[in-house]
């Protein structure tokens, strides 16, 4: 594939993702956020295992993952969501702590823990979406 083809493909992917996000339901958007975070964590892990390590790329991946988890955290309705929202906030804080520590140390330590928590949340959310019963609307402000 030539560089020109690669740029065209990347542009098409970006356009497709934009369309997907614009037409997604709030529940599907949350699922997309989980998937995006997990993809960035996996990419950072692969980057840290590479030789040589591309520190800038790893930093960018972890920063994007942190931004997504922060977005999930700040959109929680802690008043209306009750215990469920408070528990999610604690889990997101845990993940953010691991991601920030990994980024500062440029180490994969903690990435698996964050990915495990987020995978569990993503899988539960995905199952709820399939069944047509995502978490109560009070938990996610949209």
Secondary structure by P-SEA (a helix, b strand, c coil): ccaaaaaaaaaaaaaaaaaaaaaccaaaaaaaaaaaaaaaaaaaaaaaaccccaaaaaaaaaaaaaaaaaaaaaacccccccaaaaaaaaaaaaaaaaaaaaaaaccccaaaaaaaaaaaaaaaaaaaaaaccccccccccc
